Amino acid sequence: MAYQALYRKWRPRTFDSVIGQESITDTLKNAIKRGKVSHAFLFAGPRGTGKTSCAKIFAKALNCTNLQDGEPCNECANCIAADKGSMPDIMEIDAASNNGVDEIREIRDKVKYAPTEGKYKVYIIDEVHMLSMGAFNALLKTLEEPPEHVVFILATTELQKVPATIISRTQRYNFKRISKDDLEKRMKYILDQENIKYEDKALAVIAQVADGGMRDALSILDQLLSYEKESVNYQDALEITGFAAKENIEKILLALLEQNPESALKLAQTELAQGASSKNILDELIEMATKSLMLIKAGDDNQSTFLSEDFVQKIKDIPTNIFYRLITLANKALNDLRYTNQQQIPLEVFLVEAGSKQEEQVASSTAAPVQAAPAKVNTNMQAELAALKKQVVDLTQQISKLSNKPMLAKDQVFHLDTAVPKTSPKITKKTIVKEVKKSPRKIKKTTAENRKQVYHVLENATKEDLTAIKNVWPDLQSVLEVSEKALLDVLEPVAASPDQVVMKCKYTLWFENASDGDLLDKLTDLIEKFAKHSYGIVLVPDDDWLAVRKEFVESHKEELLAKKKQQIENKESKENSEIVNRAKDLFGDAVTIKD
């Protein structure tokens, strides 16, 4: 006979042999004993937790001719046929490969026929979330009101993908992850039955890697037996799974607890070179730190099973808050692993951060006195700025009188020099005059030019062009660098013509200096790339946009009304033309059109 994998060979045949799902198996047994079997069940939970096994046992028990306290006897003809997969009244369907409407319609047509050998016709649909929406809809009515002799059992690992209309028509059972203790007990039982020697530490490693799945645990165990044949050794388990030795994890943890990140980094790098993964090292550190904490805090001696006596003695005097901090940082590093391809970096950052608490305290203590200084500096700075501001205003008034020009308001004169450093060069009269004259002219000129351009865009604006610009905004968000994404928060497209787009600028200061950078050029190129059309960008300050638009509407009211009327007439003319053409298609050219 060909070799059979352990998880297939040792698949549960009764409810009592299902590990870690006692509440579910007891409920199913009681339903059979009391004759209160529903027409549809939904088994949901992680992989390898017993969903398909329970479905097979339940289907077998429903058709068993010699029930044993709600359990199948596994001896009658129906049970034997069910175990062999030859029972005609038990149909197993893989929804991953039979997910179309036609397959579900075939089931719907066949359910009306009575069972041939058993009491019930049982349909087991595995991975039901893979069905298409059309297939789900075809199943709805049959699932809600099937014939009395039909039972549906749906199994899925992704409950969120199953429509609510399906869930509401079934009894839902949530399968949980199997505990490490239960996994180890089951593996020990199987190895004892197979007369294979094993080490407890090796089974603990396998249970850790399996992550609550019995099938995963037995698959790893099978792989380990293929590697070493007739024994399960601790070192072999480490090599197969990529886990680090407990002794080395103890050394890394001690180095972190003693604030020695250099030693922890060297030890971790050695484990990585020997095949251990960053995730496994972090998982083991969290597990060991948790066990150590339980040993210190709760005095639980059971936690010391896999901890060396020397390690236990060294950690007894360490404060518990250090363990809390270490576990928190390790969990953060595990989360960071999901978002990077450089798996080693989060581990190394964690090791440095977790082992440098004393340095952080020193840094924070030295930084405290420095924070008191800015108050005095700020006071002196404010006094100096006030004096400079008064000097600027006085000089501006004198210049205005001499040149017979209107005097600028105080807020217009001093609107940029808000943070003059203490060591700044002495401001001369010429410098001040130059700044006062130049800045307002530049802003006024820029605003005037932009207003003309805005008017030009509004005269030719179309809704289609504006929609095209807004549609590419998410694409721009995905290609811009992190430092450049703020540009999209500053700008907002408000009007667009076939050749230009008006963008409202949130900050006036950014609007005044926008021409100095390359961001607008880059944004123009990206818009052309995604929209397949070139648009020039016209900026307008956020505060001025409503006023500019109002002025344009008031000055071009008649033109806008005429344009709108022309659009309506064109639309009506087009519709009438389409009606005439349709009439000619139906009745020929003999049709006479009357106004």
C-alpha positions, 0 to 999 in steps of 0.5 A: 500500500502507498504511504499515507500522510499522517494527517490523513492516516490519523484523521478523526473518525469520531467526535471524541477524537476531534481535538480542541473543539469540545463545545462544537462536537458535544453540540453536534452529538446532542443534536443527533441524539435528540433528533433536532438536526438543522437543514444547513450548517456553516463551519468557520475557522482557521485552517487545520482546526477540524472543520472538514473532519467534523463535517465528515463525521457528522454526515457519517453519523446522520446515516449510521444504522447503529449510533453509539450515543450520538457517535457513528459506529464505524462498523456498519455498511454505511459507515465503512462506505463513508470512510472509503468515500463511496457513500452515494448519499454523502457528496463532497464538493470543492467550491474552489474548483466548482464555483460556477452557477451551473454546478450549483444548479445541478445540486439544486436539481438533484436535491429533490431525489430521495437518498438511496442507502441512508436516511439523509443526503448530505452535501459538504461544500468545502471552501464555500467562500470561493463560490461566485456571487451568481452561485450563491444566489442560485443556492439561496432558495434551496439552502433556505427550504431544502427537502426534509431528507437533505442537509447542507454543511458549508465549510470556510476559512474566510467567513467575511467573504460569505454573504450575510444572506447565506450565513443567516440561513445556517447554524454557524459554528466557529472553530478556534485554534488548537492550543499548544498543549493539545497539539503536543498531546495529540502528536505524542499519542500518534508517535506512541501508536507508531512506536517512534521515539521523540523529544518533548522540546522537539514537539514544543517547537512543532506546536509553536510553528503550527500556529493552532493548526493540527494539520500543519503540526502533523505535516511538519512532523511527517517532514521531520520523520522523513528527515530523520526517519525513526526519531523526532529530535530537538536539533532536527526540529530547529533545522526543519522549522527555522527556529532558534535553540532555546538556550540561545534565545535565553542568552539573547533575552539575558543580554537585553535584560542586562542592557547589553544590545551589542551582545544581543545583536551578535547572538541574533546574527549568529542564529540568522546565519544558521537558518533562523528567521527574524519572525521566529526569533521574535516569537520565541523571545516573546514566548520566553519573556512571557513564561519568565514573567509568569514565573516571577509574577505568579510563581507558576513552576510549570512555566520553567519546563523549558527554561534552564535552572541558571536562567531562572535564577538570573531573572528572579530579581529583574523588575517586571516592568522591564519584561512588559516593555520588552514584550511590547517592543517585540510585538511592534517589531513583529508588526513592522515585519509585515511591511518590509522586505528587509526582515532583519532590520525590524529585529535589529532595531528591536534589539538596540531599542530594548537593550538601551533603556539606561542610555535613554534615561541619561539622554532625557535627564540631560535634555531637561535643563535645556528646556528651561533656557528658551523662556529667557531667550524668547523674552529677549527675542520678543523685545528685540523684534518689537524694537526692530518692528517700530524702527521699520514702521518709523522709517517707512513713514519717513520714506512715504513723506519724502516721496509723497506716496501713500503710506502703507498699513502697519500689517502690510509693512511688517508681514515677513520678518517674524523670526529674526535671529539674535545674531542677524546683521544690522538692518540698514535703511536701504535694505528696509526700503527695498523690501517694503517696495518689492514685496507688495508689487510682486504679490499684486502682479502675480495676483493680477496675472492669475486673475486674467488666466482664471477668467480665460479658464472659466470662459472655456470651462467644461465639467468633463475636463474637471472630472478628468482631473479629479479622477487622476487624483488617487493615481497621483497620490500613489506615485508621489513621494512621501514628502511631495504628497502634501502638495495634493492637500494644499491644492484642489482643482476647482475648474478646468478647460480643455487646455488649463486647470484652475487649482485653489491653493490653501496657503497664501504663502505657498501660492506666492512662492509656488513658481520657485519650485519644481513641484508644479512641473512634476504635477503637470507631467503626472497629470498629462501621464494619467489623464492622457491630456496636457493641462496647464496649471493656474493657481488662485489663493483659497481666499480669493477664489470665491470672489474671483468666480463671483466677479466673473459670473456677474461680468459674463452673466449674459454670455453664460446664459446664452451659452447655456441656452445654446447647449440646451438647443443643441441637445434638443436638436440632437435628440430630435435628429435621433428620433427622425433617423429612427423613424426613417429606419422603421418607415423609410424615406417616405416619412414627412417631418412636420414642425 
